[in-house]
Structure formats: C-alpha cells, structure tokens
Amino acid sequence: MKELRIIGGKARGRRIRSVPGETTRPITDKVREALFNIIGPDIQGASVLDLFAGTGSVGIEALSRGAKYVCFVDFNWHPVATIRDNLKSTGLIDGGEVIRADAITFLGHPPNNQFDYIFVAPPQYKKIWSKALLSLDIQIGWLSDDAWVIVQIHPIEYESIGQELQIQNLVEFNQRHYGSTLLVFYRRSGENIID
C-alpha cells in the first residue's frame, strides 16, 4: 500500500495511508504542492469540501495549512475508513468531518454549509466531474461569494466535454497542466479574480 506525505503546515512530513486496492487515484505530491502554492495563504481559516475524497490528502493538506474546517465526502467504506485513520494519525481530526455519501446526491440537497474551496476529483473517464460541476452550478449556495471550485481530471476528459458544459452560475478562470493531470478552476460568475 503506497504511502503519501503531508507537504506543508503543522502536519508536514507526516505519512498518510492510501486506500487499499485500485479504486482511487490519489493526487501526486507534486500536483498537491502546486495546488496549494496557487491557493497560498488564503487557505488559512477557509472551509473546504473534498468530494470523492479518496485518501483525504487534499483536505488533510488544507487542515495542516490552517483551514478551519474540511468536509470529506466519499461513497465507499474503504476511503471513509482511510480518511478517518489519516485524520487521526496526523492529529487533525478535530477540523474534519467525514461523510459517507454519493457526491452527486449530496450536492443535490439544499446546502447546509458554504465552502471557500470545493475540490472535485472523481473516478476517471465517467463524466462524473461534469455532473458534479452541473450540480454545484444549480445549487450555487454551496459556494461562498468568492469560492473556487477546483476539478482534477485527465486532460482528455476536459477535451471531450469541458468547453461544452452548460453552466450559468460558474465560470472557468484558470487551468494548470501537470503531465496527465489537469486542474481546472471555476468561480462564481461576476466575481473578480486576480491571477
């Protein structure tokens, strides 16, 4: 079982476990570090929704770097148990909530919280990322006024559907390529973003 590490913040250097088997595709340390370099100090005090959370490495990295609260959502028992173990082993359990739920169904409910960052990294090649984005576009109340939605997909997934998405309340404002990983950034329409 592959081990990952927390890159920055109070849990820096701590090891976290991967989910057993081949059902998840953890974000690499390199891409995670690049992501948090983009977010920068704005993560401090932020609330984060980690959808299709897998190992929980993105949300745990956020907590380590000063996020106030992270909600981890995954449908399968193995990721849910792994996230809980990883929160305990990093000493960050107080800031995290782990919910076992289908992410699309979860997003379809009326929002009970607003998030500053929503990270979407679903199983590949199933167009699930676009369903999640469309759900967030409809239930825009999940996002705080200046929130970012960050989608992690393979570039081929974006090429097949990304530019044709019919979204009304979200707008793409940035992309970053890291080999076979593409990060696509969205924000509420009408918000000013300084890159």
C-alpha positions as CSV (number, residue, x, y, z in Angstrom):
1,M,0.0,0.0,0.0
2,K,1.5,3.3,-1.1
3,E,2.1,6.0,1.5
4,L,1.8,9.7,0.8
5,R,3.0,12.6,2.9
6,I,1.7,15.9,4.0
7,I,3.8,18.6,2.4
8,G,3.2,21.8,4.4
9,G,1.9,23.2,7.7
10,K,1.7,21.7,11.1
11,A,1.5,18.1,10.0
12,R,4.3,18.5,7.4
13,G,6.2,15.2,6.8
14,R,3.5,13.0,8.4
15,R,2.7,9.9,6.4
16,I,-0.9,9.1,5.3
17,R,-2.2,5.8,4.0
18,S,-3.6,5.2,0.6
19,V,-6.9,3.4,0.1
20,P,-6.4,-0.3,-0.4
21,G,-6.9,-1.6,-4.0
22,E,-7.2,0.3,-7.2
23,T,-10.4,2.2,-6.7
24,T,-8.9,5.6,-6.1
25,R,-6.2,7.7,-7.8
26,P,-4.5,9.9,-5.2
27,I,-3.3,13.3,-6.3
28,T,0.5,13.2,-6.5
29,D,2.6,15.1,-4.0
30,K,3.9,17.3,-6.9
31,V,0.4,18.3,-8.0
32,R,-0.9,18.8,-4.5
33,E,2.1,21.1,-3.7
34,A,1.4,23.1,-6.9
35,L,-2.3,23.4,-6.0
36,F,-1.5,24.8,-2.5
37,N,1.1,27.1,-3.9
38,I,-1.7,28.6,-6.1
39,I,-4.1,28.9,-3.2
40,G,-1.4,30.3,-0.9
41,P,-2.2,31.8,2.5
42,D,-5.9,32.1,1.6
43,I,-6.4,28.5,2.9
44,Q,-6.0,29.8,6.4
45,G,-9.3,29.9,8.1
46,A,-11.1,28.6,5.0
47,S,-13.8,25.9,4.8
48,V,-13.2,23.1,2.2
49,L,-15.4,20.5,0.7
50,D,-13.3,17.5,-0.6
51,L,-15.6,15.5,-2.9
52,F,-14.7,11.9,-3.9
53,A,-12.1,12.4,-1.2
54,G,-10.3,9.0,-1.5
55,T,-7.3,9.2,0.9
56,G,-8.3,12.6,2.0
57,S,-4.9,14.0,1.1
58,V,-6.2,17.3,-0.3
59,G,-8.4,18.1,2.7
60,I,-5.8,16.9,5.2
61,E,-3.2,19.1,3.5
62,A,-5.7,22.0,3.8
63,L,-6.2,21.4,7.5
64,S,-2.4,21.1,8.0
65,R,-2.0,24.5,6.4
66,G,-4.6,26.2,8.5
67,A,-8.1,25.5,7.0
68,K,-10.8,25.9,9.7
69,Y,-13.0,23.0,8.5
70,V,-12.9,20.3,5.9
71,C,-15.9,18.1,4.9
72,F,-14.7,14.9,3.2
73,V,-17.3,13.0,1.1
74,D,-16.8,9.6,-0.4
75,F,-19.3,6.8,-1.1
76,N,-17.2,3.7,-0.4
77,W,-16.3,2.3,3.0
78,H,-12.6,1.9,2.3
79,P,-11.9,5.6,1.6
80,V,-14.1,6.7,4.5
81,A,-12.2,4.4,6.9
82,T,-8.8,5.5,5.4
83,I,-9.7,9.2,5.8
84,R,-10.7,8.7,9.4
85,D,-7.4,6.9,10.1
86,N,-5.4,9.6,8.3
87,L,-7.1,12.4,10.3
88,K,-6.2,10.6,13.5
89,S,-2.6,9.8,12.5
90,T,-2.0,13.5,11.5
91,G,-3.6,14.9,14.6
92,L,-6.1,16.9,12.5
93,I,-9.3,15.0,13.4
94,D,-10.9,18.0,15.1
95,G,-11.2,20.0,11.9
96,G,-12.6,17.3,9.7
97,E,-16.0,15.7,9.1
98,V,-16.2,12.5,7.1
99,I,-19.5,11.8,5.3
100,R,-20.2,8.5,3.5
101,A,-22.5,9.6,0.6
102,D,-22.7,9.7,-3.1
103,A,-21.3,13.1,-4.0
104,I,-23.8,13.9,-6.7
105,T,-26.7,13.1,-4.3
106,F,-25.0,15.0,-1.6
107,L,-24.8,18.1,-3.8
108,G,-28.4,17.7,-4.8
109,H,-29.6,18.5,-1.3
110,P,-30.1,22.1,-0.2
111,P,-26.8,23.4,1.1
112,N,-26.3,23.3,4.8
113,N,-22.9,24.9,4.7
114,Q,-20.9,27.3,2.4
115,F,-17.4,26.5,1.3
116,D,-14.5,28.6,0.2
117,Y,-12.9,25.8,-1.8
118,I,-14.5,22.7,-3.3
119,F,-12.2,20.1,-4.7
120,V,-13.6,17.6,-7.2
121,A,-11.5,14.5,-8.1
122,P,-13.9,11.7,-9.2
123,P,-13.2,8.4,-10.9
124,Q,-11.8,9.0,-14.4
125,Y,-13.4,8.8,-17.8
126,K,-17.0,8.5,-16.5
127,K,-18.0,12.2,-16.9
128,I,-18.7,12.4,-13.2
129,W,-16.8,15.6,-12.8
130,S,-19.1,17.4,-15.2
131,K,-22.2,16.0,-13.3
132,A,-20.6,17.4,-10.1
133,L,-20.0,20.8,-11.7
134,L,-23.5,21.0,-13.0
135,S,-24.9,20.1,-9.6
136,L,-22.8,22.9,-8.0
137,D,-24.0,25.3,-10.7
138,I,-27.6,24.5,-9.8
139,Q,-27.0,24.5,-6.0
140,I,-24.7,27.5,-6.0
141,G,-25.4,28.1,-2.3
142,W,-22.7,25.5,-1.5
143,L,-20.1,28.2,-2.5
144,S,-19.2,31.3,-0.5
145,D,-19.2,34.5,-2.5
146,D,-15.5,34.3,-3.6
147,A,-15.2,30.5,-3.6
148,W,-13.2,28.4,-6.0
149,V,-14.2,25.0,-7.4
150,I,-11.1,23.0,-8.4
151,V,-11.5,20.0,-10.7
152,Q,-8.8,17.4,-11.0
153,I,-9.2,15.3,-14.2
154,H,-7.1,13.9,-17.1
155,P,-6.8,16.4,-20.0
156,I,-8.7,14.0,-22.3
157,E,-11.7,14.3,-20.0
158,Y,-11.8,18.1,-20.4
159,E,-11.3,17.9,-24.2
160,S,-14.3,15.7,-24.6
161,I,-16.8,17.8,-22.7
162,G,-15.2,20.7,-20.8
163,Q,-15.9,23.5,-23.3
164,E,-19.5,22.4,-23.9
165,L,-20.7,22.5,-20.3
166,Q,-23.9,24.5,-20.0
167,I,-23.2,26.3,-16.7
168,Q,-24.9,29.5,-15.7
169,N,-23.5,30.4,-12.3
170,L,-19.9,29.3,-12.6
171,V,-17.2,30.4,-14.9
172,E,-13.8,28.8,-15.7
173,F,-10.9,31.2,-14.9
174,N,-7.7,29.1,-15.0
175,Q,-6.2,25.8,-16.0
176,R,-2.9,24.1,-14.9
177,H,-1.4,21.1,-16.6
178,Y,0.9,18.6,-14.7
179,G,1.6,15.7,-17.1
180,S,-1.5,13.5,-17.1
181,T,-3.3,15.7,-14.6
182,L,-5.3,18.8,-15.4
183,L,-6.6,21.2,-12.7
184,V,-9.5,23.4,-13.9
185,F,-10.5,26.4,-11.7
186,Y,-14.0,27.8,-11.5
187,R,-15.6,30.7,-9.6
188,R,-19.0,32.3,-9.3
189,S,-19.9,34.3,-12.3
190,G,-19.3,38.0,-11.8
191,E,-16.5,37.7,-9.2
192,N,-13.3,39.5,-9.9
193,I,-10.2,37.2,-9.8
194,I,-6.6,38.3,-9.9
195,D,-4.4,35.5,-11.2
